[in-house]
Amino acid sequence: MRSPGRSVFPDPNRATRDGLVAYGDDLTPELLVDAYSHGIFPWFDDDAQPVLWWSPDPRAVMAPAEMRVAKSLGKRIRSGAFRVTMDLAFGHVTAACAAPRADSAGTWITPRMRICYRQLYDVGLAHSVEAWHGDDLVGGLYGISLGRMFFGESMFSRVPDASKVALARLAKQLEAWDFDLIDCQLPTQHLASLGAREVPRRDFLERVAANRRFPHRRGRWMFDDNAAG
């Protein structure tokens, strides 16, 4: 893969007002690593359309230790209502995240994107977190891990709190592994309620540049016993 210090993308500080950095036809695992390593992510509606690459200002981020766990969510976690795993059902998680939602007419996770993320999973750079109720997958999330940053892509819930429990367990584990930041991409009220905060793009890009000096935590992930909290 391309050296993380060099990029084929334009300087994201020169993005358009709405955060568009570039567009084109190519979408490969190498391009995804290049993009995330420089604070850029893909977001487009259809594989027949150009791939759009974004770096919004401001950016939504969360330090692993800053996730806000409400009393009700903490009680839900401690109840053991969900069994939470990592990297056991990556394909099922991305399929669930890509499924149309009740409040949306379509999905931005296209088949081509799913293939590329699967290829990153196969080389140990993309990861999933699964929440199970019995044998049923009821929630989860996925993203890319580079250096000491986790770039969250999408989450889903089929029952209340399932994705929140998955995120809380992930944040606890990332904290134990000395990860610095979870990239949440676009600010939303939902993410803010969980502890995400907005930072200027320039500050975020400085954090991303500093992160490129750290090695990746590659391979299949599992929860440590001491991060079960």
N, C-alpha and C positions, 0 to 999 in steps of 0.2 A: 504494500500500500504506500501511497504518497507520504513523504516526510511531513510530520505535523506542523513544521515551521513554515511551510510554503503552501500557498493555496491557489487554486484556479479561479477563485471567486474574487469579485471586486471588494474593495474595502467596505465592510458593512456600515461604517460611520457615514458613508455617502449614500445610504439607502434613501428611497423616496420617503415622503412624509409618512406614508402608511407602513413603511418598513420593507418594501420590496427591494431586494438586492440584485437579483438576476433572474433570468428565465432561459429555458432551453429544452432540448429533447432528451438529454441523457439523464438516467437515474441508475446509479450503480452503488454497491456497497462502499467502494472507494470514495465516491463523491459524497456519500452520507457522512463518512468519517471526516473527510475534509471539511464539510460544512459545519458539523457539530463542533469540531475542533476550533472553529473560528466564529462561533456564536450565531450560526445560520441554520435554518431548518426548512424542509420542504412542506408546502401546503398548497394543494390544488384539488380540483373537483373531479377530474376525469382523466383516465390514461390517454384519451385522444387529444387532450389539451397539452400545451407546454407545461413543463415542470416549473413551478414558481418557488423561488427561494427567498426566505424572509429573515429579518432581524429587527423585531419591533422595538420601539422606544416609547414608553419604558418596558422593562422586562420583568416578568414575575418570577421570583426565586424564593427558595426556602432553605435555610440551614437545617440539617437533619434534627438538631436539638431544638429547633424553634417550632416544630409542628405542634399545633394547638389541639390537645386531646380534651374535649369536653367531658364532664363527669359521666354523662350518659354513654359516651363512646368508650371511655375507660372501663365502665361497668360491663359494656358489651364485650370488650376485649378479654377482660378477666373471667367472664362467664364461660368461655370456651365454646361459644355458640358456633364459631368458625374455626376450621383447621386451615392454617395459612402455610403455603409452601412457596418455593422459588424454583423456577426453571423446570417445572414438571409438565406444563401444558401450554407452551409458548404459542403454538399454532391455534389452539382453542381460544386463548386470550385475545390474540390479534383478530381472530374471526369475530369474536363477541364485540370487541371495540369497533370493528368495521361495520357491524350490523346497523341498519337504519334505526334511529331513535324516534320515540313518539313526538318529540319536539323539533324534529328535523326531517327534511324531505329526502336527504341523501347522506352520503358519507364521504369524507375526504381521504379515508384510508383505502386506496385503490388496490386492485390485485397486484399491480406492479410494485407498489410500495410494500405490500405484505411479503412479496418474494425477496425484496432487498433486505428487509428487516430479518427475515428468516435466515438469510445468508450470514448476516451479522451475528445472529444467535448461534449459528453453526460454528463460527470461529470464536465464540465466547465473549462478544462485545455487546450484544443485546440480551436483555433479561426480562423475565416475566415474574410477577407475583400473583399467586392464585389464592382465592378464598373459597373454601369448600364447606358445604353443609351436608354432612354424610358423604355420599359419593357424587354429589351434584356441585358443579362449578357455578358459584353464585356471584362472583365478583373478582376483580383483579385489575392489573395494570401492566404496562410494559414500557421499556425505554432503553436507552443506550448508556453504557458506562464507559467513560474515558477519563483516565487519570483519577482524580478525586472528586469528579463531578458525575452526577446521574442526570441524564437528560430525559425527563418524563415525556412520553408521547401521548398516551391515552389511557383511560380507565373506564370500567363499566361496572354496573351493579344490577343484579336481578332481584335482590332483596335489599331492604334498607340497611345501610351502614357497611355493606360488604366491601366496597372499594375503599372506604375510609379505614377500615380495619387493616386491609392489605397495605395501604399507604403508611399507616402508623407503624406496622411491623417493619416495613422497609426502612423508614426513617430511623427507627431504633437500631437496626442492623448497620445502616450506613454510618451512623454516629459511632458505633463500636469499631468500625473499620477506618475511622478518621477521615471520612469524606467531608468535603467542605461545603458542598452546595447541591441542591436539587433544582434543576431548571424546570420551571413550570410554564415557560413560554409566554402565553398571553394572560394578562391579569383578568380575573373574574371574581365576583363576590363569593362564589363557592370556595375558590382557592384561598381568598383572603380570610375566610372564616376558619380555615385550617392552619393559618399561620404564614401564608405566602405574603411577600411584600414586594413593592415595586422599586426597581432601581433604574437609574438612567442607563441607556444602552452603552455609553462609553465606559461606565464603571463595570458593567457586566463583561464587556469585551476585554477589559484589563484582567478580570478574574479568569476568563477563559484562556487568555494568553499565558498567564502564570501557571495555569493548570497543565499546560502542554509539557511541562518538564517532568511530570509524574508518570510512572509506568501504569499501564492498565491492569485492572484486576480481572483477568480473563478467565474463561472456563465456566463450568456450571456452578451456580451459587447455591448455598444452603445456609439456613439460619444457624448462628451459633447459639448454644444453649443459654449463654449469659446475655443474649440480646432478645430473649423471648418476651420481655416486658409488655 
